[in-house]
Amino acid sequence: MTKTLVKNGSFVSEAGLLNIDLFLDGPSSVTVIHRETEEESPVPDTIIDATGLLIFPGFIDCHVHFREPGFPHKATMKSEAASALAGGVTTVCEMPNTNPPTVTVAALADKVRRAANVDLDIRFFFGVTEEIHLQELVRLWTSDAEELQRLKARCSGVKVYLDHSTGNQKVESSLVPDIFKACAEHGIPLVAHCEDPDMNAAAKEANTRTDIAAHSDMRPAESEAKAIAYAIGLAKQFGTPLHVAHLSTKQGAELVAKAKQDDVTVTCEVAPHHLFLSTDDYPELGTLMKMNPPIRTKDHVEALWQGIADGTIDCIATDHAPHTLEEKRTDPPLNAPSGVQA
């Protein structure tokens, strides 16, 4: 393994910028060298002069879709791990909408086994669409069995889809309160894809257009806001730790900000495509920017940036969701799969 010395940079930490050098001896062996003490550095094979540069710890991406198992033509854990590491991401949290979906302990165990052969720290969300899946989740979280404890350590929590997205993982509506209650009782983090199925269905029914920009109209901003309000209400009722995935609207940001003021345990993320793209980009990018929730108008983009500035938005996650170019360039365009590759 190559021994590397990174010197003269500024290391970004919670305490501010630190003047330290780093000696890297393998993927998990890092020695801190304090320059002001004139410590003698180990002998490296390679020296990287980071003068004038910032050095960050490995980044965590809490929302990715690596497509394995089930869709190796789109991506695999190995291919997407290489992509993540190239961007400085060393830990990811992967979503359950694979084939088979991660809705059983056996499916989780299969993913953990696959990840053992990948040079990336991959954690996995558990999916719940029906009662039996919730029972499996609770068994995973509460069992004293050594194997289940091992798998639990690799599980980030539960992902709940309040409406269909890629993978058709929409939860049974009547089960949603039970999921929030169980997560509160057992301390299970809950991440919600917040879109209202009835509002989306009505908007789709009313749509008469065939161009790709109609996708944003068929999943309107009001749908996300209604679903976020519903999820926050349940989190407040049961005391559930709630994380709102890929926040995309001004209304949603306002609801999260108000919930935080009311001491509801809620956090949220925003994805780069909702920060840097708007509906004005459909003519140029077309189906390549089709995703759920959809790209919004510029007023929503501005509200998301404001949410980062004022602390409403807790983190940025990619929602990395690869498809092949052939799939994305399908005709008619509204039939293209939803997902943006980071």
VODREN-973620 format. One record per residue (C-alpha): x, y, z; residue number from 1; residue in one letter. Coordinates in Angstrom, 1 decimal, padded with zeros to 4 digits. Layout:
N
- u,v,w,num,residu
- X,Y,Z,NUM,a
...
//
This chain:
342
- u,v,w,num,residu
- 000.0,000.0,000.0,1,m
- 001.4,003.4,-001.0,2,t
- 002.3,005.7,002.0,3,k
- 001.3,009.3,001.3,4,t
- 002.0,012.5,003.2,5,l
- -000.4,015.4,002.7,6,v
- 001.3,018.6,003.9,7,k
- 000.9,022.3,004.2,8,n
- -002.9,022.3,003.8,9,g
- -005.7,023.5,006.1,10,s
- -007.8,020.7,007.6,11,f
- -011.5,021.5,008.0,12,v
- -012.9,020.4,011.4,13,s
- -015.7,021.3,013.7,14,e
- -013.2,023.4,015.7,15,a
- -012.3,025.4,012.5,16,g
- -009.2,025.2,010.3,17,l
- -006.3,023.1,011.7,18,l
- -002.7,023.4,010.5,19,n
- -001.9,019.7,010.4,20,i
- -000.3,017.3,008.0,21,d
- -001.7,013.8,007.3,22,l
- 000.2,010.6,006.8,23,f
- -002.0,008.0,005.0,24,l
- -000.9,004.4,005.3,25,d
- -003.8,002.4,003.8,26,g
- -007.5,003.2,003.4,27,p
- -008.2,003.3,007.2,28,s
- -004.9,004.3,008.6,29,s
- -004.4,008.1,009.1,30,v
- -001.7,009.7,011.3,31,t
- -002.1,013.3,012.3,32,v
- 001.1,015.3,012.4,33,i
- 001.0,018.7,014.1,34,h
- 003.3,021.1,012.2,35,r
- 003.8,023.5,015.1,36,e
- 005.4,020.8,017.2,37,t
- 007.9,020.0,014.5,38,e
- 007.1,016.3,014.7,39,e
- 009.2,014.1,012.5,40,e
- 007.1,012.8,009.7,41,s
- 007.1,009.1,008.7,42,p
- 008.8,008.4,005.4,43,v
- 006.2,008.5,002.6,44,p
- 006.3,007.1,-000.9,45,d
- 004.4,010.1,-002.2,46,t
- 004.1,013.7,-001.0,47,i
- 001.1,015.9,-001.8,48,i
- 001.7,019.6,-001.3,49,d
- -001.7,021.1,-000.3,50,a
- -000.5,024.7,000.2,51,t
- -003.5,027.0,-000.1,52,g
- -005.9,024.1,-000.2,53,l
- -008.6,022.9,002.2,54,l
- -008.6,019.2,003.3,55,i
- -011.9,017.7,004.3,56,f
- -012.7,014.5,006.1,57,p
- -014.4,011.9,004.0,58,g
- -017.9,013.1,003.0,59,f
- -021.1,011.2,003.8,60,i
- -023.9,010.9,001.2,61,d
- -027.1,009.9,003.0,62,c
- -029.2,009.3,-000.1,63,h
- -028.0,007.1,-003.0,64,v
- -029.4,004.4,-005.2,65,h
- -026.7,001.9,-006.3,66,f
- -029.1,-000.4,-008.3,67,r
- -027.7,-003.7,-007.0,68,e
- -029.2,-006.2,-006.9,69,p
- -031.6,-006.3,-009.8,70,g
- -030.3,-003.6,-012.2,71,f
- -026.6,-004.3,-013.0,72,p
- -027.0,-002.7,-016.5,73,h
- -027.6,000.6,-014.7,74,k
- -025.0,000.4,-011.9,75,a
- -023.4,-001.9,-009.3,76,t
- -022.1,-001.3,-005.8,77,m
- -018.6,-001.6,-007.2,78,k
- -019.1,000.9,-010.1,79,s
- -020.9,003.5,-007.9,80,e
- -018.4,003.1,-005.0,81,a
- -015.6,004.0,-007.4,82,a
- -017.6,007.1,-008.4,83,s
- -018.3,008.1,-004.8,84,a
- -014.6,007.7,-003.8,85,l
- -013.5,009.7,-006.7,86,a
- -015.6,012.6,-005.3,87,g
- -014.3,012.3,-001.8,88,g
- -017.3,010.4,-000.5,89,v
- -016.4,007.6,001.9,90,t
- -019.8,006.6,003.4,91,t
- -023.2,006.3,001.7,92,v
- -026.7,005.3,002.7,93,c
- -028.3,003.3,000.0,94,e
- -032.1,003.1,-000.6,95,m
- -034.3,000.0,-000.6,96,p
- -035.8,000.2,-004.1,97,n
- -033.7,-002.6,-005.7,98,t
- -034.9,-005.9,-007.0,99,n
- -035.7,-007.6,-004.7,100,p
- -036.4,-004.5,-002.5,101,p
- -034.8,-004.3,000.9,102,t
- -038.0,-005.1,002.8,103,v
- -036.8,-008.3,004.5,104,t
- -033.9,-009.2,006.8,105,v
- -032.8,-011.7,004.1,106,a
- -032.6,-008.9,001.5,107,a
- -030.7,-006.7,003.8,108,l
- -028.3,-009.6,004.6,109,a
- -027.7,-010.1,000.8,110,d
- -026.8,-006.4,000.4,111,k
- -024.5,-006.4,003.4,112,v
- -022.7,-009.5,001.9,113,r
- -022.3,-007.8,-001.5,114,r
- -020.9,-004.6,000.1,115,a
- -018.2,-006.6,001.9,116,a
- -016.4,-006.8,-001.4,117,n
- -016.5,-003.0,-002.0,118,v
- -014.0,-000.4,-000.8,119,d
- -016.7,001.9,000.5,120,l
- -018.7,002.2,003.7,121,d
- -022.2,001.4,002.5,122,i
- -025.2,001.5,004.9,123,r
- -028.7,000.4,003.8,124,f
- -032.2,001.7,004.4,125,f
- -034.9,-000.8,005.1,126,f
- -038.2,-000.4,003.1,127,g
- -041.7,-000.9,004.3,128,v
- -044.7,-001.1,002.0,129,t
- -046.9,-003.5,004.0,130,e
- -047.4,-004.9,007.5,131,e
- -045.1,-007.9,007.2,132,i
- -042.2,-005.6,006.3,133,h
- -042.8,-003.5,009.4,134,l
- -042.7,-006.7,011.5,135,q
- -039.4,-007.6,009.9,136,e
- -038.0,-004.1,010.6,137,l
- -039.0,-004.3,014.3,138,v
- -037.6,-007.8,014.6,139,r
- -034.3,-006.5,013.2,140,l
- -034.2,-003.6,015.6,141,w
- -035.2,-005.4,018.8,142,t
- -033.6,-008.9,018.5,143,s
- -030.7,-009.9,020.6,144,d
- -029.5,-012.4,018.1,145,a
- -025.9,-011.7,017.1,146,e
- -026.6,-011.9,013.4,147,e
- -029.5,-009.5,013.5,148,l
- -027.4,-007.1,015.6,149,q
- -024.7,-007.3,013.0,150,r
- -027.2,-006.4,010.3,151,l
- -028.8,-003.7,012.3,152,k
- -025.4,-002.0,012.6,153,a
- -025.4,-001.7,008.8,154,r
- -029.0,-000.4,008.6,155,c
- -029.5,003.4,008.5,156,s
- -033.2,003.2,009.4,157,g
- -036.4,002.9,007.3,158,v
- -037.3,004.7,004.1,159,k
- -041.0,005.4,003.5,160,v
- -042.4,006.3,000.1,161,y
- -045.7,008.2,000.5,162,l
- -046.2,008.0,-003.2,163,d
- -044.7,005.8,-006.0,164,h
- -041.3,006.6,-007.4,165,s
- -038.8,004.4,-009.2,166,t
- -039.3,000.9,-007.9,167,g
- -043.0,001.3,-006.9,168,n
- -042.3,001.3,-003.2,169,q
- -045.4,003.3,-002.1,170,k
- -046.5,002.3,001.4,171,v
- -050.0,001.3,002.2,172,e
- -051.6,004.6,003.4,173,s
- -053.3,003.0,006.4,174,s
- -050.0,001.6,007.6,175,l
- -048.1,005.0,007.8,176,v
- -049.2,005.9,011.4,177,p
- -048.1,002.5,012.6,178,d
- -044.7,002.9,011.0,179,i
- -044.2,006.3,012.7,180,f
- -045.3,004.9,016.0,181,k
- -043.0,001.8,015.8,182,a
- -040.1,004.0,014.8,183,c
- -040.7,006.3,017.9,184,a
- -041.0,003.3,020.2,185,e
- -037.8,001.7,019.0,186,h
- -035.7,004.7,018.1,187,g
- -035.6,003.9,014.4,188,i
- -034.7,006.8,012.1,189,p
- -037.4,007.4,009.5,190,l
- -036.7,009.0,006.1,191,v
- -039.8,010.0,004.0,192,a
- -040.2,010.6,000.3,193,h
- -042.9,013.2,000.7,194,c
- -045.4,013.5,-002.2,195,e
- -049.2,013.2,-001.8,196,d
- -050.5,010.3,-004.0,197,p
- -054.0,011.7,-004.4,198,d
- -052.8,015.2,-005.5,199,m
- -050.3,013.6,-007.9,200,n
- -052.9,011.3,-009.4,201,a
- -055.3,014.2,-009.9,202,a
- -052.6,016.3,-011.5,203,a
- -051.6,013.5,-013.8,204,k
- -055.3,012.9,-014.8,205,e
- -055.7,016.6,-015.6,206,a
- -052.6,016.7,-017.8,207,n
- -053.0,016.9,-021.5,208,t
- -049.4,017.6,-022.5,209,r
- -046.8,015.2,-023.8,210,t
- -043.6,017.3,-023.4,211,d
- -041.2,016.4,-020.6,212,i
- -041.7,019.7,-018.8,213,a
- -045.2,018.4,-018.0,214,a
- -043.6,016.1,-015.4,215,h
- -043.1,019.0,-013.0,216,s
- -046.8,019.9,-013.3,217,d
- -047.9,016.3,-012.7,218,m
- -046.1,016.2,-009.4,219,r
- -046.9,019.7,-008.1,220,p
- -045.2,021.6,-005.3,221,a
- -048.5,021.5,-003.3,222,e
- -048.2,017.7,-003.3,223,s
- -044.9,017.8,-001.6,224,e
- -046.1,020.4,000.9,225,a
- -049.2,018.4,001.8,226,k
- -047.1,015.2,002.4,227,a
- -044.5,017.0,004.5,228,i
- -047.2,018.5,006.6,229,a
- -048.7,015.0,007.1,230,y
- -045.3,013.5,008.0,231,a
- -044.5,016.3,010.4,232,i
- -047.9,015.9,012.1,233,g
- -047.2,012.2,012.7,234,l
- -043.7,012.9,013.9,235,a
- -045.1,015.4,016.4,236,k
- -047.8,013.0,017.5,237,q
- -045.6,010.0,018.1,238,f
- -042.2,011.6,018.8,239,g
- -040.7,010.0,015.7,240,t
- -037.2,011.1,014.5,241,p
- -038.1,012.2,010.9,242,l
- -035.9,013.1,008.0,243,h
- -037.4,014.6,004.9,244,v
- -035.7,013.4,001.8,245,a
- -034.9,015.6,-001.2,246,h
- -036.8,018.7,-000.2,247,l
- -037.6,020.6,-003.3,248,s
- -040.1,023.4,-002.5,249,t
- -040.4,026.7,-000.8,250,k
- -043.5,025.5,001.1,251,q
- -041.7,022.4,002.3,252,g
- -038.8,024.4,003.6,253,a
- -041.3,026.7,005.5,254,e
- -043.0,023.7,007.0,255,l
- -039.7,022.2,008.2,256,v
- -038.6,025.5,009.6,257,a
- -041.8,025.9,011.6,258,k
- -041.6,022.3,012.9,259,a
- -038.1,022.9,014.2,260,k
- -039.3,026.0,016.0,261,q
- -042.0,023.8,017.6,262,d
- -039.3,021.4,018.7,263,d
- -040.4,018.6,016.4,264,v
- -037.5,016.2,015.8,265,t
- -037.2,016.8,012.0,266,v
- -034.3,017.2,009.7,267,t
- -034.1,017.5,005.9,268,c
- -031.8,017.3,002.9,269,e
- -031.7,018.9,-000.5,270,v
- -030.2,017.5,-003.7,271,a
- -027.8,019.3,-006.0,272,p
- -030.2,019.1,-009.0,273,h
- -032.9,021.0,-007.0,274,h
- -030.3,023.7,-006.2,275,l
- -028.8,024.2,-009.6,276,f
- -031.6,023.3,-012.1,277,l
- -035.0,024.8,-012.7,278,s
- -037.8,024.2,-015.1,279,t
- -036.1,026.7,-017.4,280,d
- -033.6,023.9,-018.1,281,d
- -036.0,021.4,-019.6,282,y
- -035.5,022.6,-023.2,283,p
- -031.7,021.9,-023.0,284,e
- -031.7,018.8,-020.7,285,l
- -035.0,017.2,-021.4,286,g
- -035.5,013.7,-019.9,287,t
- -032.0,013.7,-018.4,288,l
- -033.4,015.9,-015.6,289,m
- -036.6,014.0,-015.0,290,k
- -036.7,012.8,-011.4,291,m
- -039.0,012.7,-008.4,292,n
- -039.8,015.0,-006.8,293,p
- -039.4,017.0,-010.0,294,p
- -037.4,020.1,-010.9,295,i
- -039.1,023.3,-009.7,296,r
- -039.3,026.9,-010.8,297,t
- -036.7,029.4,-009.8,298,k
- -038.6,030.8,-006.8,299,d
- -038.3,027.3,-005.2,300,h
- -034.6,027.1,-006.1,301,v
- -034.0,030.5,-004.4,302,e
- -035.9,029.3,-001.3,303,a
- -033.8,026.2,-001.0,304,l
- -030.6,028.3,-001.0,305,w
- -032.1,030.5,001.6,306,q
- -032.9,027.3,003.6,307,g
- -029.2,026.4,003.5,308,i
- -028.2,029.8,004.6,309,a
- -030.6,030.0,007.6,310,d
- -030.0,026.4,008.8,311,g
- -033.4,025.0,007.9,312,t
- -031.7,022.5,005.5,313,i
- -029.4,020.2,007.4,314,d
- -027.4,018.5,004.7,315,c
- -026.9,018.1,001.0,316,i
- -027.4,014.5,-000.4,317,a
- -027.1,013.6,-004.1,318,t
- -030.0,011.2,-004.5,319,d
- -027.7,009.6,-007.0,320,h
- -030.0,007.4,-009.2,321,a
- -028.4,006.1,-012.4,322,p
- -030.2,004.9,-015.5,323,h
- -028.8,004.2,-018.9,324,t
- -028.8,006.9,-021.6,325,l
- -030.9,004.7,-023.8,326,e
- -033.6,004.5,-021.0,327,e
- -033.5,008.2,-020.4,328,k
- -033.8,009.1,-024.1,329,r
- -036.9,007.0,-024.6,330,t
- -039.9,008.3,-026.6,331,d
- -042.5,009.5,-025.6,332,p
- -040.4,011.5,-023.1,333,p
- -042.8,011.2,-020.2,334,l
- -042.1,007.4,-020.2,335,n
- -038.5,008.0,-019.3,336,a
- -037.5,006.7,-015.8,337,p
- -037.0,009.2,-013.1,338,s
- -033.6,009.7,-011.7,339,g
- -030.5,011.9,-012.0,340,v
- -027.0,010.5,-011.9,341,q
- -024.8,012.7,-009.7,342,a
//
